[in-house]
Amino acid sequence: MDTLNYSILIIGLLLSVSIFASRISSIMGLPVLLLFLGIGMLCGSEGIILKIAFNNYDLSFMIANIALAVILFSGGCQTSLSTFRNVAVQSVVLSTVGVLITSAIVGGAAYYLFKLPFYQCMLVGAIVGSTDAGAVFSLLGNNGVTLKNKVESPLQIESATNDPMAIFLTMTLISLIRAENTGTAVSILDAVVFFVKQFAFGTGFGIIFGLLARYLISIISIPTGLYTLLVIGIAFTGFAITASLDGSGFLAIFIIGMCIGNRKNRQVNYILPVLDGLTWLSQIGLFLILGLLVTPSSLMPYMGTGIIIALVLTFIARPVAVFLCLKPFFTYSTADLAFISWVGLRGSVPIVLAIYPIMFSVPYGEMYFNVAFVIVIFSLLVQGASILPMAKVFRVYAPSTLAPISKGDIGISIDDDYQIFSYEILHNKFQDIPLRDIKFPSKTQVAAVFKKGQMVKPSGSTTLRKGDVVSIIGHNEDEEFLNFIFNGNADVRKTPHFYHGDIILDGKLKMTEVSRDYSLIITTLEKPLTLNEFLSYQLGGFPAVGDRLTIIDIRLYVKETQEDKITKIGYEKLDSI
């Protein structure tokens, strides 16, 4: 019993310290995952705190896979299907060809540094060739970094879909190394079949189990806390069946999450908050375990070579892969591609892949693990800590809009239920403005105003002051509009241009017609384009709703998008200067 109590005490202390460390990370500007990793190392066998002797690679591998599955499932639940469609092609190119190019360049550097057999050096590249979903989702989602959609979306989708390629390369190279050592042959056909299975089964079973989960939560009536357990149970079942058939369980569970998250109903709103807590628990547990697993004394001999490979990966391999995969085929600016190159974050996935050589008794197994660990520390410390300043340098940073202090379903309907959003008045622009003067979305209704904690029945003449809380009834799609209003960047007495324009134009219009009817000056090369093609080219990448372009005294706003095309454009004639 003493051992049990001691174990529970250690788990409680590690979790508590890690959560407090997340607050410290935001103050210091360091990635929280790096602090989780550091706490694990400080508590390990060579640490200065608890000195926990832990070297169980099999258990670490199992925990890491479960944690990664939860993280990817949560990421899928929060990924818009339309966003996925918009960036699917370039994300898949990056997650396959991009990983292959990155792995080859890093493998070449390892061949020069380590002077080991070719396949063993290529294995170093395969292990660190993919970006990490846990690190990307955490740093772009929970770290207060808001990017333009055309940059953030491919980074997130790429990190969630490049595991199959990394696993394929790692397992193929391990097979080649073992075959070379035993004098047996490796079937190229078997390798190709394994590669196809990874993506085909991952996608197919992901859709099947995702639609099954989506259907079940819509017809079954259970206590609200059980919906999350139900979908996780279905997701893990899909993960296990897919992986047992040589498919990518990680790809499958991401797609399962996306199928569930894109069904906007009351049950999904019950699931997401619980899932957010489980995701944090998975990230904390994963990086603590990996931190406990490593020993500084075994890490030090590989520090120099690990940093050199990390530099090659960051400044040569990743940029070359990104520019070769995206620049010739997609409309991204050089600054966008430079930032996408910089956010090639390595996290838990390379460390987990580095356990494979140890489990399969590949020569120099510990070298792979320690080199991967050095690269992950470098990536989180250098790239992860500099995401925000680099986003501003490359002009891809989008300041966050104000979010409601609380929101929730009213309980009127099962699908597309009414929501109540509560906002605190923080900006002087609302001072002494009556409610009737604020241009709220047409289908919303102010439910209550709270002044110093006391509820006031609202009327058109009710005036607002800083510190008041306004509760508004509306639908889920109204939240973005309400955020924009309460952010204080617009004149609250006018309908924000985020949603409204003087004239709404169809994206299929020819630029010759737009130029003739609206006095827009265009070049000869732009005459054959449609308005959608013109605006997409000028903005670069995949414009999102709210993007705008100013040309002399004319301003165009992206009002509506469908897949990768702008379908509705707002037109505004500006005052002459």
matplotlib code that plots the C-alpha trace (Angstrom):
import matplotlib.pyplot as plt

x = [0.0, 2.9, 4.2, 0.8, 0.4, 3.9, 3.1, -0.1, 1.8, 4.4, 1.8, -0.1, 3.0, 4.2, 0.8, 0.4, 3.9, 3.5, 0.2, 1.8, 4.7, 2.3, 1.7, 5.4, 5.9, 3.5, 5.4, 8.8, 7.7, 8.9, 6.8, 5.0, 5.9, 9.6, 8.9, 7.0, 10.0, 12.4, 10.3, 10.5, 14.3, 14.7, 12.7, 14.5, 17.3, 19.9, 17.7, 17.9, 14.3, 12.8, 15.4, 12.8, 14.6, 12.6, 13.9, 10.9, 10.9, 8.0, 5.7, 6.9, 6.0, 2.5, 1.8, 3.2, 0.9, -2.2, -1.4, -0.7, -4.0, -5.9, -4.0, -4.7, -8.4, -8.8, -7.1, -9.5, -12.5, -11.4, -10.5, -13.1, -13.9, -13.9, -10.4, -9.2, -10.6, -8.9, -5.4, -5.7, -3.6, -0.6, -0.8, -0.7, 2.2, 4.1, 3.3, 4.6, 7.0, 8.1, 8.9, 10.8, 12.9, 13.5, 14.5, 16.9, 18.8, 19.0, 20.2, 22.9, 24.1, 24.1, 26.1, 28.8, 28.8, 28.5, 30.4, 27.9, 26.4, 24.0, 20.7, 21.5, 22.1, 19.0, 17.1, 18.2, 16.5, 13.3, 12.9, 13.1, 11.6, 8.0, 6.6, 4.8, 1.0, 1.2, 3.8, 2.0, -1.5, -0.2, 1.9, -0.5, -3.7, -2.9, 0.0, -1.8, -0.3, -3.0, -1.9, -3.6, -5.6, -3.7, -0.5, -1.9, -4.2, -1.6, 0.8, -1.9, -3.1, 0.4, 1.4, -1.7, -1.2, 2.6, 2.9, 2.1, 5.0, 7.4, 6.3, 6.7, 10.2, 11.3, 9.9, 11.3, 14.8, 14.7, 13.8, 16.6, 19.1, 18.1, 18.1, 21.6, 22.8, 21.3, 21.9, 18.2, 16.3, 13.6, 10.6, 10.0, 6.5, 5.9, 7.2, 4.9, 1.8, 2.6, 2.8, -0.5, -2.2, -1.0, -2.9, -5.8, -6.8, -6.1, -8.5, -11.1, -11.5, -11.3, -14.3, -16.2, -15.7, -16.1, -19.5, -20.5, -19.6, -21.3, -24.5, -24.5, -24.1, -27.0, -29.5, -28.5, -29.5, -27.0, -25.6, -23.7, -20.4, -20.6, -20.6, -16.9, -16.1, -18.3, -16.6, -13.1, -14.1, -15.1, -12.1, -9.7, -11.5, -11.0, -7.3, -6.6, -8.3, -6.7, -3.2, -3.6, -4.2, -1.0, -3.0, -2.2, -4.1, -3.0, -4.5, -7.7, -8.2, -7.7, -10.3, -12.7, -12.3, -12.9, -16.2, -17.4, -16.3, -17.9, -21.4, -22.7, -25.1, -25.5, -23.6, -20.5, -20.6, -20.6, -17.7, -15.2, -14.6, -13.9, -11.7, -9.7, -8.8, -7.9, -5.7, -3.8, -3.4, -2.1, 0.5, 1.6, 1.9, 3.6, 6.4, 6.9, 7.3, 9.8, 11.6, 11.9, 13.2, 16.2, 19.4, 21.6, 24.8, 23.8, 22.6, 25.8, 28.0, 25.5, 24.8, 27.2, 26.2, 22.6, 22.7, 24.5, 21.7, 19.1, 20.6, 20.7, 17.0, 15.9, 17.8, 18.3, 16.2, 12.8, 13.0, 14.2, 11.3, 8.7, 9.8, 10.1, 6.7, 4.7, 6.4, 5.9, 2.3, 0.6, 0.2, 2.1, 4.4, 8.0, 7.3, 4.5, 6.8, 9.6, 7.3, 5.9, 9.5, 10.3, 7.4, 8.6, 8.3, 9.6, 8.1, 7.1, 6.8, 10.5, 11.3, 8.6, 9.9, 13.4, 12.2, 11.6, 15.3, 15.7, 12.6, 13.9, 17.5, 18.9, 22.6, 23.3, 19.7, 20.5, 22.2, 18.9, 17.0, 19.5, 20.0, 16.3, 15.9, 18.6, 16.8, 13.4, 14.9, 16.5, 13.2, 11.1, 13.7, 14.6, 11.7, 8.9, 9.9, 10.2, 7.0, 5.3, 8.2, 8.8, 5.1, 5.3, 8.6, 7.0, 3.7, 1.5, 0.4, -3.3, -4.1, -6.7, -10.2, -12.0, -13.8, -16.9, -16.2, -18.7, -21.0, -23.4, -26.4, -29.9, -31.4, -34.1, -33.1, -30.7, -29.1, -28.0, -29.2, -29.4, -26.3, -26.0, -22.8, -21.6, -19.1, -17.4, -17.2, -13.5, -13.2, -13.9, -15.8, -18.8, -18.9, -22.4, -23.6, -27.3, -27.9, -30.1, -27.1, -25.0, -25.2, -25.7, -26.3, -29.9, -30.8, -29.4, -31.1, -29.7, -30.9, -29.5, -27.0, -25.1, -23.9, -21.6, -23.0, -26.7, -28.9, -30.6, -33.5, -32.2, -34.0, -32.9, -32.0, -29.9, -26.4, -23.2, -20.1, -16.7, -17.0, -20.6, -21.4, -23.7, -25.4, -26.6, -28.7, -27.7, -26.4, -22.9, -22.1, -22.8, -19.9, -17.2, -19.3, -19.9, -16.2, -15.4, -17.9, -16.7, -13.1, -13.4, -11.6, -14.7, -17.2, -19.9, -22.6, -21.9, -22.2, -18.6, -17.1, -16.1, -19.6, -21.1, -20.1, -21.5, -21.9, -21.5, -19.9, -19.8, -16.3, -17.0, -17.2, -14.5, -12.0, -12.8, -16.4, -15.3, -12.8, -15.4, -18.3, -16.3, -13.4, -10.8, -7.4, -5.9, -3.0, -3.1, -2.1, -5.1, -7.7, -8.3, -8.8, -12.0, -12.5, -11.9, -8.6, -7.5, -8.2, -6.6, -3.5, -3.2, -3.8, -1.7, -2.4, -6.0, -7.8, -10.1, -13.3, -12.4, -9.3, -9.2, -7.3, -7.1, -6.3, -6.0, -9.6, -11.3, -11.4, -12.4, -13.4, -13.5, -17.1, -17.6, -15.4, -16.2, -13.4, -10.4, -12.4, -13.8, -17.5, -18.6, -16.6, -17.6, -16.9, -16.3, -15.5, -13.2, -13.1, -10.6, -7.4]
y = [0.0, 2.3, 1.8, 2.5, 5.7, 6.8, 6.2, 8.2, 11.0, 11.2, 11.3, 14.0, 16.1, 15.8, 16.8, 19.7, 21.1, 20.6, 22.6, 25.4, 25.3, 26.0, 29.4, 30.0, 29.1, 31.9, 34.4, 33.4, 32.9, 29.2, 26.3, 24.6, 21.2, 22.0, 22.6, 19.3, 17.6, 19.4, 18.5, 14.8, 15.1, 16.8, 14.0, 11.2, 8.9, 11.6, 14.5, 16.6, 16.2, 12.7, 10.5, 8.1, 5.2, 4.6, 2.9, 0.9, 1.6, -0.7, 1.0, 4.4, 3.4, 2.3, 5.4, 7.7, 6.1, 6.4, 10.1, 10.9, 9.2, 11.5, 14.6, 13.8, 13.0, 16.3, 18.1, 16.5, 17.5, 21.1, 21.1, 22.5, 20.2, 23.2, 24.2, 20.6, 20.7, 24.0, 22.8, 19.0, 18.9, 20.9, 19.3, 15.8, 16.9, 18.2, 15.1, 12.7, 14.2, 16.8, 14.2, 12.2, 15.2, 16.2, 12.7, 12.3, 15.6, 14.9, 11.3, 12.7, 15.0, 12.1, 10.0, 12.6, 13.1, 9.5, 7.6, 4.7, 2.5, 4.2, 2.8, 3.5, 7.2, 7.4, 6.0, 9.1, 11.3, 9.1, 9.4, 13.2, 13.8, 14.5, 17.4, 16.7, 17.2, 17.5, 20.4, 22.1, 22.0, 23.0, 26.0, 27.3, 26.6, 27.0, 29.3, 32.5, 32.5, 33.3, 33.0, 33.7, 30.7, 30.2, 29.5, 28.0, 25.4, 23.6, 23.5, 21.8, 19.4, 18.5, 17.6, 15.4, 13.5, 13.0, 10.2, 7.4, 8.5, 8.8, 5.3, 3.8, 5.2, 4.2, 0.6, 0.1, 1.3, -0.9, -3.9, -3.0, -2.7, -6.1, -7.7, -6.4, -7.8, -11.2, -11.4, -11.7, -9.7, -7.2, -7.3, -3.9, -5.0, -5.6, -2.1, -0.5, -2.4, -1.3, 2.3, 2.1, 0.4, 3.2, 5.9, 3.8, 2.0, 5.1, 7.2, 4.5, 3.3, 6.9, 7.8, 4.6, 4.9, 8.7, 8.4, 5.6, 7.8, 10.8, 8.8, 7.1, 10.3, 11.9, 9.1, 7.9, 9.6, 9.2, 11.4, 14.3, 13.2, 9.8, 11.3, 11.9, 8.4, 7.0, 8.8, 8.1, 4.4, 4.3, 6.3, 3.9, 1.0, 2.5, 3.2, -0.3, -2.1, 0.2, -0.3, -4.1, -4.1, -2.1, 1.1, 4.4, 4.5, 8.1, 9.2, 7.2, 8.8, 12.3, 11.7, 10.2, 13.4, 15.6, 13.7, 14.2, 17.8, 19.0, 17.8, 21.0, 19.7, 19.7, 16.5, 17.8, 20.8, 18.4, 16.5, 19.3, 20.8, 17.3, 16.4, 19.6, 18.5, 15.0, 16.5, 18.5, 15.4, 13.5, 16.2, 16.4, 12.7, 12.1, 14.7, 13.8, 10.1, 11.0, 13.3, 10.5, 8.1, 10.1, 10.4, 13.5, 11.4, 9.4, 12.6, 14.6, 12.6, 13.2, 16.9, 18.3, 16.1, 16.4, 20.2, 20.1, 17.8, 20.0, 23.0, 21.2, 20.1, 23.6, 25.8, 23.5, 20.3, 21.8, 25.0, 23.0, 20.5, 23.3, 25.4, 22.4, 21.1, 24.4, 27.1, 25.7, 24.6, 26.9, 30.6, 31.2, 34.2, 33.7, 35.1, 32.5, 29.7, 30.9, 30.9, 27.4, 26.2, 27.7, 26.0, 22.5, 21.6, 18.3, 17.0, 13.6, 11.8, 11.7, 10.4, 7.7, 6.7, 6.6, 3.9, 1.6, 0.8, -0.1, -2.4, -4.1, -4.4, -2.3, -1.5, 1.9, 2.0, 4.4, 6.8, 7.3, 8.0, 10.5, 12.3, 12.6, 13.9, 16.6, 17.6, 17.9, 20.0, 22.3, 22.5, 23.4, 25.8, 27.6, 27.3, 26.9, 29.8, 32.1, 31.4, 34.7, 37.0, 35.2, 35.3, 39.1, 39.3, 37.3, 39.2, 36.1, 37.0, 37.8, 39.4, 37.5, 38.8, 39.0, 35.8, 35.4, 35.0, 32.2, 30.5, 27.5, 25.9, 27.0, 23.6, 24.4, 22.0, 19.1, 20.3, 23.9, 24.9, 28.5, 29.6, 32.4, 34.4, 36.7, 39.5, 41.8, 45.4, 46.3, 49.1, 52.8, 52.7, 51.3, 53.9, 55.4, 53.9, 52.7, 49.2, 50.4, 52.0, 48.8, 46.9, 43.3, 40.4, 40.5, 37.1, 37.7, 39.1, 40.8, 38.7, 40.6, 43.2, 42.9, 46.0, 45.3, 41.8, 43.0, 41.9, 44.7, 44.1, 45.4, 47.9, 50.0, 52.9, 50.8, 52.3, 50.4, 51.1, 49.4, 46.4, 45.6, 42.1, 41.7, 38.3, 37.7, 34.8, 33.6, 30.7, 29.2, 31.1, 34.4, 34.1, 35.3, 38.4, 39.1, 38.7, 41.2, 43.7, 43.5, 43.5, 47.2, 47.6, 48.7, 51.6, 49.8, 52.0, 50.7, 47.2, 45.9, 45.4, 42.0, 40.9, 43.8, 45.6, 48.3, 45.9, 42.1, 40.7, 37.2, 35.6, 34.3, 37.8, 38.5, 41.2, 43.0, 43.5, 44.5, 47.0, 48.5, 48.7, 49.8, 51.8, 49.3, 49.6, 46.3, 45.1, 43.2, 40.0, 40.4, 40.8, 37.1, 36.3, 36.0, 38.2, 35.1, 34.4, 38.0, 38.4, 34.9, 35.9, 39.3, 38.0, 34.8, 31.3, 30.6, 33.8, 33.6, 35.4, 38.9, 39.3, 42.6, 44.2, 48.0, 49.3, 53.1, 54.1, 50.7, 48.0, 44.4, 42.1, 38.3, 37.6, 34.0, 31.0, 27.6, 25.0, 26.9, 29.6, 33.0, 33.0, 36.4, 39.6, 42.8, 46.1, 49.5, 52.8, 54.7, 58.5, 60.2, 61.3]
z = [0.0, 0.7, -2.8, -4.2, -2.2, -3.1, -6.8, -6.6, -4.8, -7.5, -10.3, -8.4, -7.8, -11.5, -12.8, -10.5, -11.1, -14.9, -14.9, -12.9, -15.4, -18.2, -16.6, -16.2, -19.9, -21.0, -18.9, -20.1, -23.7, -23.8, -25.3, -22.5, -24.0, -23.4, -19.7, -19.4, -20.9, -18.6, -15.5, -16.6, -16.9, -13.5, -11.9, -13.8, -12.5, -13.0, -12.0, -8.9, -7.6, -7.3, -9.1, -10.6, -12.3, -15.5, -18.6, -19.8, -23.6, -24.3, -21.7, -23.0, -26.5, -25.5, -23.5, -26.2, -28.9, -26.7, -25.9, -29.6, -30.5, -28.1, -29.3, -33.0, -32.2, -30.4, -33.3, -35.8, -33.7, -33.9, -37.7, -40.0, -43.0, -45.3, -44.0, -44.7, -48.2, -48.9, -48.0, -48.5, -51.7, -50.5, -47.0, -48.5, -50.8, -47.8, -45.7, -48.3, -50.8, -48.3, -45.6, -48.2, -49.2, -45.6, -44.6, -47.5, -46.9, -43.1, -43.9, -46.1, -43.3, -40.9, -43.4, -43.5, -39.7, -38.3, -41.0, -40.6, -43.3, -45.7, -44.5, -40.8, -41.6, -43.7, -40.7, -38.8, -41.4, -41.5, -37.7, -37.6, -41.1, -40.0, -38.1, -34.8, -34.4, -30.6, -30.8, -33.7, -32.3, -28.9, -30.0, -32.6, -30.6, -26.9, -26.9, -28.0, -31.5, -34.1, -37.8, -41.1, -42.2, -45.4, -43.3, -40.1, -41.8, -44.0, -40.9, -38.8, -41.5, -42.6, -39.0, -38.6, -41.9, -42.2, -39.6, -42.2, -44.4, -41.4, -40.1, -43.6, -44.1, -40.6, -40.8, -44.4, -43.4, -40.3, -42.5, -44.9, -42.1, -40.6, -44.0, -44.7, -41.3, -41.9, -45.6, -46.6, -49.2, -48.8, -51.1, -52.8, -53.5, -49.8, -49.0, -51.6, -50.3, -46.8, -48.0, -49.8, -46.8, -44.4, -46.3, -47.8, -44.6, -42.5, -44.7, -45.3, -41.7, -40.4, -42.5, -41.6, -37.8, -38.0, -39.6, -37.2, -34.2, -35.7, -36.2, -32.8, -30.7, -32.6, -31.8, -28.4, -25.2, -22.3, -19.5, -21.0, -19.5, -21.3, -24.8, -24.7, -23.4, -26.2, -29.0, -27.6, -27.3, -31.0, -32.0, -30.2, -31.8, -35.2, -34.4, -33.3, -36.2, -38.7, -37.2, -37.0, -40.7, -41.4, -41.9, -40.2, -36.9, -36.4, -39.7, -39.0, -35.6, -36.9, -39.6, -37.0, -35.0, -38.0, -38.8, -35.3, -34.8, -38.0, -36.9, -35.1, -32.5, -28.7, -28.2, -29.8, -27.5, -24.5, -26.0, -26.8, -23.3, -21.8, -24.7, -24.2, -20.7, -21.9, -24.5, -22.0, -19.8, -22.8, -23.6, -20.0, -19.6, -22.9, -22.4, -18.7, -19.7, -22.5, -20.1, -17.5, -20.2, -21.2, -19.1, -19.5, -19.3, -22.4, -24.1, -23.8, -26.3, -29.0, -28.2, -30.8, -33.8, -32.8, -32.9, -36.3, -37.7, -36.1, -37.9, -41.2, -40.7, -39.7, -42.2, -45.2, -45.3, -44.2, -46.3, -49.4, -49.0, -48.5, -51.4, -53.8, -52.8, -52.7, -54.7, -58.2, -57.7, -55.2, -54.8, -51.6, -51.1, -50.3, -46.8, -46.3, -47.4, -45.2, -42.1, -43.0, -43.2, -39.8, -38.1, -39.0, -35.3, -34.0, -30.8, -29.4, -32.8, -33.6, -30.1, -30.4, -33.8, -32.3, -29.9, -32.9, -33.5, -29.8, -29.9, -33.1, -31.8, -34.6, -34.1, -32.4, -31.1, -28.3, -30.8, -32.7, -29.5, -28.1, -31.4, -31.9, -28.3, -29.0, -32.2, -30.4, -27.6, -30.3, -32.2, -29.2, -27.8, -31.0, -33.4, -30.8, -28.7, -31.7, -33.5, -32.4, -33.4, -36.6, -37.5, -37.1, -39.1, -42.0, -41.6, -41.1, -37.6, -37.1, -33.8, -31.8, -31.6, -28.3, -27.4, -25.2, -21.5, -21.6, -24.1, -24.0, -25.5, -24.5, -25.1, -27.6, -30.3, -30.8, -34.0, -34.6, -31.2, -30.0, -28.0, -25.4, -25.7, -22.9, -23.5, -21.1, -22.3, -22.4, -24.9, -24.6, -27.9, -26.1, -23.4, -23.0, -26.3, -26.2, -27.3, -30.2, -31.9, -32.0, -35.2, -34.0, -36.5, -37.6, -36.1, -32.6, -29.6, -26.5, -23.5, -20.6, -19.4, -16.2, -14.4, -11.4, -11.2, -11.2, -14.1, -16.0, -18.3, -21.7, -23.9, -26.8, -24.5, -22.1, -22.3, -21.8, -19.8, -19.4, -17.1, -18.1, -19.4, -22.3, -23.0, -26.5, -28.0, -31.4, -33.5, -33.6, -36.9, -35.2, -32.8, -35.3, -36.1, -32.4, -31.6, -34.3, -32.8, -29.2, -30.2, -30.5, -33.8, -35.7, -35.4, -33.3, -34.8, -38.3, -39.7, -39.8, -43.2, -42.0, -43.0, -45.0, -48.1, -50.3, -53.2, -53.2, -56.4, -57.7, -57.7, -61.3, -62.8, -65.4, -64.5, -67.8, -66.5, -63.1, -64.5, -66.8, -64.3, -61.2, -62.6, -61.4, -63.1, -64.1, -66.2, -69.5, -67.7, -65.3, -68.0, -68.6, -64.9, -62.9, -59.8, -57.7, -59.4, -59.3, -55.6, -54.7, -56.6, -55.0, -51.4, -51.9, -50.7, -49.7, -48.5, -45.6, -44.9, -43.7, -45.8, -47.8, -50.7, -51.2, -54.7, -54.8, -53.9, -54.1, -51.4, -51.9, -49.1, -49.0, -48.0, -48.7, -49.7, -51.0, -51.0, -52.5, -54.3, -53.3, -54.2, -52.8, -52.8, -51.1, -52.9, -51.3, -52.9, -50.6, -50.2, -52.6, -51.0]

ax = plt.figure().add_subplot(projection="3d")
ax.plot(x, y, z, "-o")
ax.set_aspect("equal")
plt.show()
